[in-house]
Amino acid sequence: MADAVMQEFGDGDQRTAVCQAQWSKDFVAPRLDIECRYQPITEFRLEDMPGGPPKIVGYAAVFGKPSVMMGFGREVIAKGAFAKSIKRDRIMAFREHDPGRLIGNTANGSLTLEEDDHGLLVQIAPPDTEEGRDTVTLIRSGYLDGMSFSFT
């Protein structure tokens, strides 16, 4: 299945990785113009930073692991699926895949993405805004417990 995904979405022009913290593992995205992928994520945490707000760290995708069941089945993400987008595209992190809830951006360095052997590692330094502070509070209290990605 991973080969089929790479063939269909292998070109970064067809896919832009957008990471976000989700409300729960069963979250259903309300927008119809983007496709979202969810996997049960085991690594998702706040990392305290000296003299500043904590950083959000986790995996938006894990390689070789089936996604949550979707209407057409499951997908498995192959290593390299995000490589072109990470190098070339401006990528933003939204809470709930909502562009009005920006919490990170590669353009200003508040969002970093890296493919490692495990998956797509995401680090977000949330802004000192109501959205940023609320996101940290919701993670700390356990209401937000993972990440996902979407693409257009």
C-alpha positions as semicolon CSV with decimal commas, in nm:
position;residue;x (nm);y (nm);z (nm)
1;M;0,000;0,000;0,000
2;A;0,287;0,242;0,075
3;D;0,405;0,223;-0,288
4;A;0,057;0,322;-0,409
5;V;0,054;0,621;-0,172
6;M;0,397;0,735;-0,294
7;Q;0,285;0,700;-0,657
8;E;-0,033;0,899;-0,595
9;F;0,116;1,167;-0,368
10;G;0,488;1,142;-0,444
11;D;0,504;1,494;-0,589
12;G;0,516;1,768;-0,328
13;D;0,297;1,989;-0,549
14;Q;0,009;1,752;-0,474
15;R;0,078;1,737;-0,104
16;T;0,158;1,992;0,158
17;A;0,218;1,859;0,506
18;V;0,023;2,059;0,757
19;C;0,050;1,946;1,115
20;Q;-0,187;2,016;1,395
21;A;-0,270;1,902;1,742
22;Q;-0,602;1,721;1,740
23;W;-0,873;1,701;2,003
24;S;-0,884;1,322;2,006
25;K;-0,782;1,020;1,807
26;D;-1,135;1,006;1,660
27;F;-1,139;1,367;1,536
28;V;-1,311;1,421;1,200
29;A;-1,197;1,728;1,006
30;P;-1,481;1,963;0,908
31;R;-1,315;2,097;0,592
32;L;-1,381;1,921;0,263
33;D;-1,106;2,081;0,054
34;I;-0,821;1,908;0,236
35;E;-0,746;1,545;0,309
36;C;-0,646;1,452;0,663
37;R;-0,465;1,145;0,793
38;Y;-0,465;1,025;1,152
39;Q;-0,265;0,757;1,327
40;P;-0,266;0,669;1,694
41;I;0,044;0,856;1,808
42;T;0,245;0,744;2,108
43;E;0,497;1,027;2,125
44;F;0,347;1,370;2,188
45;R;0,468;1,599;2,462
46;L;0,547;1,947;2,586
47;E;0,917;2,018;2,625
48;D;0,993;2,292;2,877
49;M;1,220;2,565;2,745
50;P;1,431;2,782;2,980
51;G;1,281;3,128;3,016
52;G;1,001;3,075;2,766
53;P;0,689;2,882;2,679
54;P;0,717;2,507;2,623
55;K;0,774;2,356;2,281
56;I;0,524;2,105;2,136
57;V;0,706;1,794;2,015
58;G;0,563;1,486;1,848
59;Y;0,508;1,284;1,535
60;A;0,240;1,388;1,286
61;A;0,296;1,063;1,094
62;V;0,468;0,735;1,168
63;F;0,619;0,543;0,877
64;G;0,494;0,194;0,802
65;K;0,197;0,215;1,039
66;P;-0,163;0,203;0,905
67;S;-0,375;0,516;0,940
68;V;-0,707;0,522;1,122
69;M;-0,977;0,355;0,908
70;M;-1,114;0,596;0,650
71;G;-1,407;0,557;0,410
72;F;-1,184;0,395;0,147
73;G;-0,960;0,194;0,381
74;R;-0,628;0,261;0,550
75;E;-0,306;0,413;0,424
76;V;0,054;0,348;0,519
77;I;0,298;0,638;0,495
78;A;0,635;0,556;0,338
79;K;0,963;0,714;0,445
80;G;1,038;1,004;0,211
81;A;0,673;1,102;0,166
82;F;0,732;1,449;0,314
83;A;1,091;1,514;0,200
84;K;1,017;1,744;-0,097
85;S;0,759;1,948;0,093
86;I;0,988;1,997;0,392
87;K;1,269;2,128;0,169
88;R;1,060;2,339;-0,065
89;D;0,731;2,449;0,086
90;R;0,625;2,700;0,345
91;I;0,438;2,484;0,596
92;M;0,211;2,599;0,874
93;A;0,081;2,424;1,184
94;F;-0,287;2,476;1,258
95;R;-0,487;2,351;1,552
96;E;-0,777;2,141;1,425
97;H;-0,664;2,199;1,062
98;D;-0,821;2,547;1,095
99;P;-0,619;2,824;0,921
100;G;-0,759;3,070;1,174
101;R;-0,577;2,878;1,451
102;L;-0,213;2,917;1,350
103;I;0,038;2,787;1,604
104;G;0,355;2,748;1,396
105;N;0,516;2,840;1,064
106;T;0,835;2,722;0,894
107;A;0,881;3,072;0,748
108;N;0,960;3,223;1,090
109;G;1,119;2,913;1,243
110;S;0,843;2,846;1,496
111;L;0,770;2,514;1,319
112;T;1,036;2,259;1,229
113;L;0,973;1,930;1,052
114;E;1,215;1,645;1,005
115;E;1,184;1,296;0,866
116;D;1,371;1,047;1,080
117;D;1,358;0,666;1,078
118;H;1,036;0,669;1,284
119;G;0,827;0,929;1,100
120;L;0,757;1,300;1,059
121;L;0,896;1,468;1,371
122;V;0,733;1,803;1,442
123;Q;0,848;2,074;1,683
124;I;0,633;2,381;1,740
125;A;0,722;2,688;1,944
126;P;0,368;2,822;1,991
127;P;0,317;3,198;1,984
128;D;0,241;3,403;2,292
129;T;-0,118;3,447;2,178
130;E;-0,446;3,324;2,316
131;E;-0,438;3,036;2,065
132;G;-0,080;2,943;2,157
133;R;-0,140;2,960;2,532
134;D;-0,469;2,768;2,505
135;T;-0,300;2,497;2,298
136;V;-0,030;2,449;2,562
137;T;-0,291;2,440;2,839
138;L;-0,500;2,182;2,653
139;I;-0,197;1,960;2,592
140;R;-0,080;1,988;2,951
141;S;-0,427;1,892;3,079
142;G;-0,461;1,598;2,839
143;Y;-0,739;1,734;2,617
144;L;-0,507;1,745;2,316
145;D;-0,321;1,420;2,276
146;G;-0,173;1,392;1,930
147;M;-0,096;1,532;1,587
148;S;-0,204;1,460;1,234
149;F;-0,132;1,603;0,891
150;S;-0,334;1,721;0,597
151;F;-0,260;1,801;0,235
152;T;-0,425;1,964;-0,062
